[in-house]
Amino acid sequence: MAKPSDPRQQALAGLLGLTNHSVRKSHYPELAARLQELETERNRYQALSLRLQQLNDELERRVSERTEELREARDAAQAANLSKDKYLAAASHDLLQPLNAARLLISTLRERPLPAAEKGLVERTHQALEGAEDLLTDLLDISRLDQAAVKPDVEVYRLEEVLAPLASEFQPVAQAAGLGLSLRCGQFAVCTDLRLLTRILRNLLSNACRYTEQGRILLGARRRGEHLRIEVWDTGRGIAPDQLQAIFLEFNQLEVGLAAQRKGVGLGLAIVERIARILDSSVQVRSTPGRGSVFSILVPLATRPPLATLPTQPRLGNPLPGRRLLVLDNEPAILRSMADLLGQWGCQVLTATDEAGAMAVLAGHAPELIIADYHLDRGVTGCQVIKRLREHYALAIPAVMITAERSDPFRRQMQRLGAPVLNKPVKAGKLRAVLSQLLG
C-alpha cells in the first residue's frame, strides 16, 4: 500500500491504522490528549445536566408546595365564605324576624292619631328601624351578588306590571317627604327578570325620595330602538361631573361630613350596578348640580306578548275595608302586629299558626286572601298550607308570601304558586300596595 504524501493524510491514515507501526505510534499522544479533552467535556456536561436536574427537581418541589399552600388557602377561603353564607342565612331569619314585628307595630302607630310628642317619638323609632333594615337587607343582597348566587329568570311582562306597583308603593313615601311622584309609561312589553329589575328601580326611587328636598320625582320610560329606557328623574341636589362614577362604589356617599347627615350605608347603587350586570345592562346617570339627576337603564323590548297579564291599575277607592284575610305565621308577636295593622286598614283579620288552626278559624268559609310566612313550625311551609287550603276550598285563593328567604329555588317555587313575595321586614306601604293590587 502506498504511503500518503500529505501530512494531514498521513495523520488520518495513522488514526485509521493504515500506516506502519512507527507512524501510528507517533500519533498516540495527540489522540490520547484529544480523548482526555472529550472525556473532560463529557464529565462537565454530565455535571451540568445533573445540576439542571437538581434545579428542576427543586423548582417542581417548590411549585408543588406553593400549589398546596394555594389550595389550602382556597379551601380556607371557601370554608370562610360558606360560614359567612350560613351566618347571613341565619341573620336573614333570626335578625329580621323581630325586626319585622317591630316594623309592623311602628307602621300601625304611625297611622294612628297621636299627640305631637308621641308622634315624634314614633317617627324617630321608625327611622331607626328603617336604617337597621336597610343595612341588613343591603348586606344580604351584596353578599349574594358577590357570590354569583343570583341568576336571571327572564320572562315577558307588560311595562305597566313593572312600574305601576312601584309608583303605588312610593307614592306615600314621596308624599311624606313633601314631594310629588308621577308615572309615565306606554303600552309596551319588556323581556326581563321582574324581580331584579324591580330591585333596581326600587333602589333608584328610594334614593330619589331620600335625596330630594323639594320638587317632584318622575318614573317613566321611552323607546330607544329595540330597547326601552326606564328612567327615574328627580329635582334633588344633583351630582358633580367628577363624582358620577364614585356614587357606584360600596359604602360611598357624597357630600357627607357628619354622621347625622348619613342616609343608609352607601350600598344601594353598588347593588344596582351589580344587578344591572346580571341583566346584561348598565345604569346610566346624568345630573346637573342644583337641579337634579336622571338615572336610567335599558331593557329589551319583547318580541312576543306576555303569557298572562295581571291587573296593575288599582280601582278607584280603597279595596281593603271589609275584606276577609287569613294571616299565617308561627310567631305570635308577628300575628298580633299584622292583625293590628290590617285591622287598622279596615280588614277582617283571622290569624293562625298552622293549617289546623287556619281550618278552625275559617269555619268552612274561604278567605279572600292569605298572607303567609314561609317557614312555619315542624318543617311545614306556608307554601304547603296555601296549596292545601286552595285544594280544600277548590278556589285559587290569592296569596302573599312573607319571608326572609331570598334564594332562586324559593323564588321559582313562588312563581309556580302564583304568589308575590314580600321580604322581611315588611314595609307597610309595599304590603298595602300588593294587597290593593290583588284585591282590587
C-alpha positions as CSV (number, residue, x, y, z in Angstrom):
1,M,0.0,0.0,0.0
2,A,1.4,3.4,-1.0
3,K,2.2,5.8,1.8
4,P,0.2,9.1,1.8
5,S,2.4,12.1,1.0
6,D,0.4,14.9,2.6
7,P,0.9,15.2,6.4
8,R,-2.8,15.5,7.1
9,Q,-3.4,12.4,5.1
10,Q,-0.7,10.7,7.0
11,A,-2.2,11.7,10.3
12,L,-5.6,10.4,9.2
13,A,-4.1,7.2,8.0
14,G,-2.4,6.9,11.3
15,L,-5.7,7.3,13.2
16,L,-7.3,4.7,11.0
17,G,-4.4,2.3,11.5
18,L,-3.5,2.3,7.8
19,T,0.2,3.3,8.1
20,N,3.1,1.5,9.5
21,H,3.6,1.0,13.2
22,S,6.1,3.9,13.7
23,V,3.6,6.4,12.2
24,R,0.7,5.1,14.3
25,K,2.8,5.3,17.4
26,S,3.8,8.9,16.7
27,H,0.1,9.9,16.9
28,Y,-0.8,8.2,20.2
29,P,-0.1,11.2,22.4
30,E,-2.2,13.5,20.3
31,L,-5.1,11.0,20.2
32,A,-4.8,10.4,24.0
33,A,-4.9,14.2,24.7
34,R,-7.9,14.6,22.5
35,L,-9.7,11.7,24.1
36,Q,-8.9,13.2,27.5
37,E,-10.4,16.5,26.4
38,L,-13.6,14.8,25.2
39,E,-13.8,12.9,28.5
40,T,-13.4,16.1,30.4
41,E,-16.0,17.8,28.3
42,R,-18.4,14.9,28.8
43,N,-17.9,15.0,32.5
44,R,-18.6,18.7,32.6
45,Y,-21.8,18.3,30.6
46,Q,-22.9,15.4,32.9
47,A,-22.2,17.6,35.9
48,L,-24.2,20.5,34.3
49,S,-27.0,18.1,33.4
50,L,-27.1,16.8,37.0
51,R,-27.2,20.3,38.3
52,L,-30.0,21.3,36.0
53,Q,-31.9,18.2,37.0
54,Q,-31.4,19.1,40.7
55,L,-32.6,22.6,40.0
56,N,-35.6,21.3,38.1
57,D,-36.5,18.9,40.9
58,E,-36.1,21.8,43.4
59,L,-38.4,24.0,41.3
60,E,-41.0,21.3,41.0
61,R,-40.9,20.8,44.7
62,R,-41.4,24.5,45.4
63,V,-44.2,24.7,42.8
64,S,-45.9,21.7,44.4
65,E,-45.5,23.2,47.9
66,R,-46.8,26.6,46.7
67,T,-49.7,24.9,44.9
68,E,-50.6,23.0,48.1
69,E,-50.4,26.3,50.0
70,L,-52.7,28.0,47.5
71,R,-55.1,25.0,47.6
72,E,-55.2,25.2,51.4
73,A,-55.8,29.0,51.2
74,R,-58.5,28.4,48.6
75,D,-60.2,25.8,50.8
76,A,-59.9,28.1,53.8
77,A,-61.5,30.9,51.8
78,Q,-64.3,28.7,50.6
79,A,-64.9,27.5,54.1
80,A,-65.0,31.1,55.3
81,N,-67.4,32.0,52.6
82,L,-69.6,29.0,53.4
83,S,-69.5,30.0,57.1
84,K,-70.4,33.6,56.2
85,D,-73.2,32.4,54.0
86,K,-74.6,30.3,56.8
87,Y,-74.3,33.2,59.2
88,L,-76.1,35.5,56.8
89,A,-78.8,32.9,56.2
90,A,-79.3,32.7,60.0
91,A,-79.2,36.5,60.2
92,S,-81.8,36.8,57.5
93,H,-84.3,34.9,59.6
94,D,-83.2,35.3,63.3
95,L,-82.5,39.1,63.0
96,L,-85.1,40.1,60.5
97,Q,-87.9,38.2,62.3
98,P,-88.1,40.5,65.4
99,L,-87.3,43.5,63.2
100,N,-90.3,42.6,61.1
101,A,-92.6,42.5,64.2
102,A,-91.2,45.9,65.3
103,R,-91.7,47.3,61.8
104,L,-95.4,46.3,61.7
105,L,-96.0,47.8,65.2
106,I,-94.4,51.1,64.3
107,S,-96.3,51.2,61.0
108,T,-99.6,50.7,63.0
109,L,-98.7,53.5,65.3
110,R,-97.6,55.9,62.5
111,E,-101.1,55.7,61.0
112,R,-102.9,56.5,64.3
113,P,-103.7,60.0,65.5
114,L,-101.3,60.6,68.3
115,P,-100.2,63.7,70.3
116,A,-97.3,65.6,68.7
117,A,-94.7,64.4,71.3
118,E,-95.6,60.7,70.9
119,K,-95.9,61.1,67.1
120,G,-92.3,62.5,67.1
121,L,-91.1,59.5,69.1
122,V,-92.8,57.1,66.8
123,E,-91.3,58.7,63.8
124,R,-87.8,58.6,65.2
125,T,-88.2,55.0,66.1
126,H,-89.4,54.3,62.5
127,Q,-86.3,56.0,61.1
128,A,-84.0,54.0,63.3
129,L,-85.7,50.7,62.3
130,E,-85.6,51.7,58.7
131,G,-81.8,52.3,58.9
132,A,-81.2,48.9,60.6
133,E,-83.4,47.2,57.9
134,D,-81.7,48.9,55.0
135,L,-78.3,47.9,56.4
136,L,-79.2,44.2,56.9
137,T,-81.0,44.0,53.5
138,D,-78.2,45.6,51.6
139,L,-75.5,43.4,53.3
140,L,-77.5,40.3,52.4
141,D,-78.0,41.4,48.8
142,I,-74.4,42.4,48.2
143,S,-73.2,39.1,49.6
144,R,-75.4,37.1,47.3
145,L,-74.4,39.2,44.3
146,D,-70.7,38.8,45.0
147,Q,-71.1,35.1,45.4
148,A,-72.8,35.0,41.9
149,A,-75.8,33.3,43.7
150,V,-78.3,35.3,41.7
151,K,-79.3,34.1,38.2
152,P,-81.8,36.0,36.0
153,D,-85.1,34.4,35.2
154,V,-86.2,36.3,32.1
155,E,-89.9,36.5,31.1
156,V,-92.1,38.9,29.2
157,Y,-94.0,41.5,31.2
158,R,-96.2,44.4,30.4
159,L,-94.4,47.6,31.4
160,E,-97.4,48.6,33.5
161,E,-97.0,45.4,35.5
162,V,-93.4,46.6,36.4
163,L,-93.9,50.3,37.0
164,A,-97.4,50.7,38.4
165,P,-96.8,48.7,41.7
166,L,-93.6,50.7,42.3
167,A,-95.5,54.0,41.8
168,S,-98.2,52.8,44.2
169,E,-95.5,51.8,46.7
170,F,-93.6,55.0,46.7
171,Q,-96.5,57.4,46.4
172,P,-96.9,57.7,50.2
173,V,-93.2,57.8,50.7
174,A,-92.9,60.8,48.4
175,Q,-95.9,62.5,50.0
176,A,-94.4,62.1,53.4
177,A,-91.3,63.9,52.1
178,G,-93.4,66.7,50.6
179,L,-92.7,65.5,47.1
180,G,-94.8,64.8,44.1
181,L,-94.4,61.5,42.2
182,S,-95.6,60.9,38.7
183,L,-95.7,57.8,36.5
184,R,-95.4,57.8,32.7
185,C,-95.5,54.5,30.8
186,G,-96.9,53.5,27.5
187,Q,-98.3,50.2,26.1
188,F,-95.0,48.3,26.0
189,A,-93.9,44.8,26.9
190,V,-90.4,44.1,28.1
191,C,-88.2,41.0,28.3
192,T,-86.6,41.0,31.8
193,D,-86.3,39.4,35.2
194,L,-89.2,41.2,37.0
195,R,-87.7,40.8,40.5
196,L,-84.2,42.1,39.6
197,L,-85.5,45.0,37.5
198,T,-87.9,45.9,40.3
199,R,-85.0,45.8,42.8
200,I,-83.0,48.3,40.6
201,L,-85.9,50.7,40.2
202,R,-86.9,50.5,43.9
203,N,-83.3,51.5,44.9
204,L,-83.3,54.4,42.4
205,L,-86.7,55.6,43.6
206,S,-85.7,55.2,47.3
207,N,-82.6,57.4,46.6
208,A,-84.7,59.9,44.7
209,C,-87.1,60.3,47.7
210,R,-84.2,60.3,50.1
211,Y,-82.0,63.0,48.5
212,T,-84.7,65.3,47.0
213,E,-85.6,68.1,49.4
214,Q,-88.3,69.7,47.3
215,G,-90.0,69.3,43.9
216,R,-91.0,66.1,42.3
217,I,-89.9,62.6,41.1
218,L,-90.8,61.0,37.8
219,L,-90.8,57.3,36.9
220,G,-91.2,56.9,33.2
221,A,-90.0,55.1,30.0
222,R,-89.2,56.0,26.4
223,R,-88.4,53.8,23.4
224,R,-84.9,53.6,22.1
225,G,-84.8,51.3,19.1
226,E,-85.2,47.7,20.2
227,H,-84.9,48.7,23.9
228,L,-86.9,50.7,26.4
229,R,-85.1,53.2,28.6
230,I,-86.7,53.3,32.0
231,E,-85.8,56.5,33.8
232,V,-86.1,58.0,37.3
233,W,-86.0,61.8,37.4
234,D,-85.6,63.9,40.5
235,T,-85.2,67.6,41.3
236,G,-82.6,67.0,44.0
237,R,-79.2,68.4,44.8
238,G,-77.6,66.9,41.7
239,I,-74.1,65.3,41.4
240,A,-70.9,66.9,40.3
241,P,-69.5,65.5,37.0
242,D,-66.3,64.2,38.6
243,Q,-68.4,62.2,41.1
244,L,-70.7,60.4,38.7
245,Q,-68.6,57.1,38.9
246,A,-67.8,57.3,42.6
247,I,-71.5,57.0,43.5
248,F,-71.5,53.3,42.4
249,L,-68.7,52.4,44.9
250,E,-69.5,50.4,48.1
251,F,-70.1,52.4,51.3
252,N,-69.7,55.7,49.5
253,Q,-72.0,58.7,50.0
254,L,-71.3,62.1,48.5
255,E,-71.1,65.3,50.5
256,V,-71.5,63.6,53.9
257,G,-69.3,65.1,56.5
258,L,-71.2,64.3,59.7
259,A,-72.7,61.0,61.0
260,A,-76.1,62.8,61.3
261,Q,-76.0,63.5,57.6
262,R,-75.6,59.9,56.6
263,K,-78.6,58.2,55.0
264,G,-78.2,54.5,54.6
265,V,-74.8,52.8,54.3
266,G,-73.9,53.6,50.7
267,L,-74.6,50.2,49.2
268,G,-77.7,51.0,47.2
269,L,-76.1,52.0,43.9
270,A,-73.4,49.3,44.2
271,I,-76.2,46.8,44.4
272,V,-77.9,48.5,41.4
273,E,-74.7,48.2,39.3
274,R,-74.2,44.5,40.1
275,I,-77.8,43.6,39.3
276,A,-77.6,45.6,36.0
277,R,-74.6,43.5,35.0
278,I,-76.6,40.3,35.8
279,L,-79.3,41.6,33.4
280,D,-76.6,42.3,30.8
281,S,-77.2,46.0,31.0
282,S,-75.9,49.1,32.8
283,V,-77.2,52.1,34.7
284,Q,-76.6,55.5,33.2
285,V,-76.7,58.8,35.1
286,R,-76.8,62.4,34.0
287,S,-77.0,65.2,36.5
288,T,-76.9,68.9,36.9
289,P,-75.7,70.2,40.4
290,G,-78.5,72.1,42.0
291,R,-81.2,71.0,39.5
292,G,-81.4,67.2,39.8
293,S,-80.5,63.8,38.3
294,V,-81.7,61.2,35.9
295,F,-80.9,57.5,36.4
296,S,-81.8,55.1,33.6
297,I,-81.5,51.5,32.5
298,L,-82.0,50.0,29.1
299,V,-84.4,47.0,29.0
300,P,-85.0,44.8,25.8
301,L,-88.5,45.2,24.3
302,A,-90.3,41.9,24.0
303,T,-90.9,40.4,20.6
304,R,-93.9,38.5,21.8
305,P,-96.8,39.3,24.1
306,P,-96.7,38.3,27.7
307,L,-98.2,34.9,28.6
308,A,-100.5,36.4,31.2
309,T,-101.5,39.8,32.3
310,L,-102.1,40.9,35.9
311,P,-104.3,43.9,36.8
312,T,-102.0,46.6,37.9
313,Q,-104.1,49.7,37.9
314,P,-105.8,49.9,41.2
315,R,-109.5,50.7,41.1
316,L,-110.9,53.9,42.4
317,G,-111.3,53.9,46.2
318,N,-109.8,51.7,48.9
319,P,-110.3,47.9,48.2
320,L,-109.2,46.8,51.7
321,P,-112.1,47.7,54.1
322,G,-114.3,44.7,54.9
323,R,-112.1,42.1,53.2
324,R,-111.6,38.8,55.0
325,L,-107.9,37.9,55.3
326,L,-106.1,35.0,56.8
327,V,-102.7,35.6,58.3
328,L,-100.4,32.5,58.8
329,D,-97.3,32.8,61.0
330,N,-95.6,30.8,63.7
331,E,-94.6,33.9,65.7
332,P,-97.5,35.2,67.9
333,A,-95.9,38.7,68.1
334,I,-96.0,39.0,64.3
335,L,-99.6,37.7,64.2
336,R,-100.7,40.3,66.7
337,S,-98.7,43.1,64.9
338,M,-100.1,42.1,61.5
339,A,-103.7,41.8,62.8
340,D,-103.4,45.3,64.3
341,L,-102.1,46.8,61.1
342,L,-104.6,45.1,58.8
343,G,-107.4,45.8,61.2
344,Q,-106.5,49.5,61.1
345,W,-106.9,49.3,57.3
346,G,-110.4,48.0,57.8
347,C,-109.8,44.4,57.0
348,Q,-111.4,41.5,58.8
349,V,-108.4,39.5,60.0
350,L,-108.2,35.9,61.0
351,T,-104.9,34.5,62.4
352,A,-103.4,31.0,62.7
353,T,-100.0,29.4,63.4
354,D,-100.6,26.2,61.3
355,E,-103.0,24.5,58.9
356,A,-105.3,23.1,61.7
357,G,-105.6,26.5,63.3
358,A,-106.4,28.0,59.9
359,M,-109.2,25.5,59.3
360,A,-110.6,26.2,62.7
361,V,-110.8,30.0,62.4
362,L,-112.1,29.9,58.8
363,A,-115.0,27.8,59.9
364,G,-115.8,26.5,56.5
365,H,-115.6,29.8,54.7
366,A,-112.7,30.5,52.4
367,P,-110.6,33.7,53.0
368,E,-110.4,36.3,50.2
369,L,-106.6,36.4,50.6
370,I,-103.9,34.6,52.5
371,I,-100.8,36.3,54.0
372,A,-98.4,33.5,55.0
373,D,-94.9,33.3,56.5
374,Y,-92.8,30.7,54.5
375,H,-91.1,28.9,57.4
376,L,-93.7,27.6,59.9
377,D,-93.2,25.1,62.7
378,R,-92.2,21.4,62.3
379,G,-90.7,21.9,58.8
380,V,-94.0,22.9,57.3
381,T,-94.0,25.8,54.8
382,G,-96.6,28.4,54.1
383,C,-96.5,27.3,50.5
384,Q,-97.8,23.9,51.5
385,V,-100.6,25.3,53.6
386,I,-101.7,27.6,50.9
387,K,-101.9,24.7,48.4
388,R,-103.9,22.6,50.8
389,L,-106.3,25.5,51.5
390,R,-106.8,26.1,47.8
391,E,-107.5,22.4,47.3
392,H,-109.9,22.2,50.2
393,Y,-112.0,25.1,49.0
394,A,-111.4,24.4,45.3
395,L,-110.6,28.1,44.8
396,A,-107.5,29.9,43.5
397,I,-107.2,32.0,46.7
398,P,-104.8,34.9,46.2
399,A,-101.8,34.7,48.5
400,V,-98.8,36.8,49.5
401,M,-95.7,35.1,50.9
402,I,-93.7,37.0,53.6
403,T,-90.2,35.6,54.3
404,A,-86.5,36.3,54.7
405,E,-85.8,33.6,52.1
406,R,-84.1,35.0,49.0
407,S,-82.8,32.0,47.1
408,D,-83.5,31.4,43.4
409,P,-85.1,27.9,44.0
410,F,-87.5,29.6,46.5
411,R,-88.4,32.3,44.0
412,R,-89.1,29.7,41.3
413,Q,-91.3,27.9,43.8
414,M,-93.3,31.1,44.5
415,Q,-93.7,31.7,40.7
416,R,-95.3,28.2,40.4
417,L,-97.5,29.0,43.3
418,G,-98.5,32.4,41.8
419,A,-97.8,34.3,45.0
420,P,-95.9,37.6,45.2
421,V,-93.1,37.7,47.8
422,L,-92.5,40.4,50.4
423,N,-89.2,40.1,52.1
424,K,-88.9,40.8,55.8
425,P,-89.0,43.3,57.3
426,V,-92.3,44.2,55.5
427,K,-92.9,47.8,54.7
428,A,-96.4,48.8,55.3
429,G,-96.7,50.8,52.1
430,K,-95.5,47.9,50.0
431,L,-97.8,45.5,51.8
432,R,-100.8,47.8,51.2
433,A,-99.9,48.2,47.5
434,V,-99.7,44.5,47.0
435,L,-102.9,43.7,48.8
436,S,-104.7,46.5,46.9
437,Q,-103.5,45.1,43.6
438,L,-104.6,41.6,44.4
439,L,-107.9,42.5,45.9
440,G,-108.7,45.4,43.6
